[in-house]
């Protein structure tokens, strides 16, 4: 049985659909409600590495906090962007699923099937 961890926001339809898909696939699921239990900078860096993405690529750039915090500044470092995501987890794209030493963003939910 595949073990999977989902960084989940229950208010997000894509996150709920991805969780349901994992359940349908029979995965043993650990649910992390990342708005309450935010990954630290080290964990977020590891997730980004598994995804093959930069911090900015995993950010929800349409959230008002993105502009309000000046995160559109191209001079910001990866560490500064990660720190902003840890401080304001609403900025983290969702859902993110970890399984079999890999990671996928569940947008669309079917993306996670590749790592199960």
For each residue, the residues with C-beta under 8 A, 3 or more apart:
1: 26 27 28
2: 25 26 27 28 99 100 116
3: 27 28 29 30 99
4: 22 27 28 29 30 97 98 99 112 116
5: 29 30 31 32 97 98 99
6: 15 18 19 22 29 30 31 32 95 96 97 98 106
7: 32 34 39 47 92 94 95 96 97
8: 12 15 18 19 31 32 33 34 94 95
9: 12 15 33 34 35 94 95
10: 15 16 33
11: 15
12: 8 9 15 16 94 95
13: 16 17
14: 17 18 94 95 106 107 108 109
15: 6 8 9 10 11 12 18 19 94 95 106
16: 10 12 13 19 20
17: 13 14 20 21 106 109
18: 6 8 14 15 21 22 95 97 106 109 112
19: 6 8 15 16 22 23 29 31 95
20: 16 17 23 24 109
21: 17 18 24 25 106 109 110 112 113
22: 4 6 18 19 25 27 29 97 112 116
23: 19 20 26 27 29
24: 20 21
25: 2 21 22 113 116
26: 1 2 23
27: 1 2 3 4 22 23 99 116
28: 1 2 3 4
29: 3 4 5 6 19 22 23
30: 3 4 5 6
31: 5 6 8 19
32: 5 6 7 8 37 39
33: 8 9 10 36 37
34: 7 8 9 37 38 39 89 92 94
35: 9 38 89 90
36: 33
37: 32 33 34
38: 34 35 86 89
39: 7 32 34 43 44 47 86
40: 43 44 86
41: 44 45 79 82 83 86
42: 45 46
43: 39 40 46 47
44: 39 40 41 47 48 55 82 85 86 92
45: 41 42 48 49 82
46: 42 43 49 50
47: 7 39 43 44 50 51 58 96 98 103
48: 44 45 51 53 54 55 58 82
49: 45 46 52
50: 46 47 98 101 102 103
51: 47 48 58 96 103 104 105
52: 49
53: 48 57 58
54: 48 57 58 78 81
55: 44 48 58 59 78 81 82 85
56: 59 61 71 81
57: 53 54
58: 47 48 51 53 54 55 85 92 93 96 105
59: 55 56 66 71 81 85 91 92 93
60: 63 66 90 91 92 93
61: 56 66 71 72
62: 66
63: 60 66 90 91
64: 67 68
65: 68 69 71 88 90 91
66: 59 60 61 62 63 69 71 72 91
67: 64 70 71 72
68: 64 65
69: 65 66 84 88
70: 67 73 76
71: 56 59 61 65 66 67 76 81 84 91
72: 61 66 67
73: 70 76
74:
75:
76: 70 71 73 80 81 84
77: 80 81
78: 54 55 81 82
79: 41 82 83
80: 76 77 83 84
81: 54 55 56 59 71 76 77 78 84 85
82: 41 44 45 48 55 78 79 85 86
83: 41 79 80 86 87
84: 69 71 76 80 81 87 88 91
85: 44 55 58 59 81 82 88 89 91 92
86: 38 39 40 41 44 82 83 89
87: 83 84
88: 65 69 84 85 91
89: 34 35 38 85 86 92
90: 35 60 63 65
91: 59 60 63 65 66 71 84 85 88
92: 7 34 44 58 59 60 85 89 96
93: 58 59 60 96 105 107
94: 7 8 9 12 14 15 34 105 106
95: 6 7 8 9 12 14 15 18 19 105 106
96: 6 7 47 51 58 92 93 103 104 105 106
97: 4 5 6 7 18 22 103 104 105 106 112 115
98: 4 5 6 47 50 102 103 115
99: 2 3 4 5 27 102 103 112 115 116
100: 2 115 116
101: 50
102: 50 98 99 114 115
103: 47 50 51 96 97 98 99 115
104: 51 96 97 111 112 114 115
105: 51 58 93 94 95 96 97 111
106: 6 14 15 17 18 21 94 95 96 97 109 111 112
107: 14 93 111
108: 14 111
109: 14 17 18 20 21 106 112
110: 21 113
111: 104 105 106 107 108 114
112: 4 18 21 22 97 99 104 106 109 115 116
113: 21 25 110 116
114: 102 104 111
115: 97 98 99 100 102 103 104 112
116: 2 4 22 25 27 99 100 112 113
